[in-house]
């Protein structure tokens, strides 16, 4: 899982930072809402990496 997370780390963190900044500066100026959104995006990134790795292992043919 961590290999998959490391591969997408930079792009995902840039997306999360830009989206959180747009939410804070564009919509609300509420730092609590932006912080909760940021935390949820971080959790979603880890869960998405775990899920993607799991799918990759399931779809990869197993040869012994």
C-alpha positions as CSV (number, residue, x, y, z in Angstrom):
1,X,0.0,0.0,0.0
2,X,2.7,2.4,0.9
3,X,4.4,2.0,-2.5
4,X,1.2,3.0,-4.2
5,X,0.8,6.0,-1.8
6,X,4.3,7.1,-2.4
7,X,3.8,7.1,-6.2
8,X,0.8,9.4,-6.0
9,X,1.9,11.5,-3.0
10,X,3.1,14.7,-4.7
11,X,0.1,15.0,-7.1
12,X,-2.4,14.1,-4.4
13,X,-0.9,16.6,-1.9
14,X,-0.9,19.3,-4.5
15,X,-4.6,18.6,-5.3
16,X,-5.5,18.6,-1.6
17,X,-3.7,21.9,-1.0
18,X,-5.2,23.6,-4.0
19,X,-8.7,22.4,-3.2
20,X,-8.5,23.4,0.5
21,X,-7.1,26.8,-0.5
22,X,-9.9,27.3,-3.0
23,X,-12.5,26.3,-0.4
24,X,-11.0,28.7,2.2
25,X,-10.4,31.7,0.0
26,X,-13.1,31.3,-2.5
27,X,-16.1,30.2,-0.5
28,X,-16.1,30.8,3.2
29,X,-13.0,32.1,5.0
30,X,-13.9,29.7,7.8
31,X,-10.7,28.0,8.9
32,X,-12.4,25.2,10.8
33,X,-14.4,24.1,7.8
34,X,-11.2,24.2,5.6
35,X,-9.3,22.2,8.3
36,X,-12.0,19.5,8.5
37,X,-12.0,19.3,4.7
38,X,-8.2,19.0,4.6
39,X,-8.2,16.2,7.2
40,X,-11.0,14.3,5.4
41,X,-9.1,14.6,2.1
42,X,-5.9,13.2,3.8
43,X,-7.9,10.2,5.2
44,X,-9.4,9.7,1.8
45,X,-6.0,9.7,0.2
46,X,-4.7,6.9,2.5
47,X,-7.9,4.9,2.1
48,X,-7.8,5.3,-1.7
49,X,-4.2,4.1,-1.8
50,X,-5.1,1.1,0.3
51,X,-8.0,0.3,-1.9
52,X,-6.1,0.8,-5.2
53,X,-3.3,-1.5,-3.9
54,X,-5.9,-4.1,-3.0
55,X,-7.5,-3.9,-6.4
56,X,-4.2,-4.2,-8.1
57,X,-3.2,-7.3,-6.2
58,X,-6.6,-8.9,-6.9
59,X,-6.4,-8.2,-10.7
60,X,-2.8,-9.2,-11.1
61,X,-2.5,-12.9,-12.2
62,X,-1.0,-15.1,-9.6
63,X,1.7,-17.4,-11.0
64,X,3.4,-19.9,-8.7
